[in-house]
Amino acid sequence: MRSKHTDLERYIYLISLQERNENLFYRLVMDNVAEMMPPIYTPTVGLACQRYALIFRRPRGLFINLRDPGHIKQILQNCPKPMCA
């Protein structure tokens, strides 16, 4: 992580780590709070949101709107297979 040059690069690296090994990610954050906060907190997360289309790797969740109670089965059928398998 320390070899990355910008907070956005560090953010991308850390999110990648979180996807691969969530326990290690949280241990790293907890043991290095002062160093980890700039890349995983504002304004870096705001910048990551603005550039989301450029840094998106894979889906990490599924959103079901409360206003769609009659469509939940259809929504789940549209879920990407690797994520919902």
FENRABEL-V456387 format. One line per field, one symbol per residue. ss: DSSP state (2 for helix, 1 for strand, 0 for the rest). phi: phi as a letter, one per 20 degrees, with the letter a starting at -180 (. if undefined). A space follows every 10 residues. Layout:
ss=???
phi=???
This chain:
ss=0000002222 2222222222 0222222222 2022222222 0002222222 0222200000 0000022222 2222222000 22220
phi=.fefecffff ggfffffgfe bfffgfffff ecgffefgfd cfefffffff dgfedgdafc acddffedfe dfgffffefg gffdf
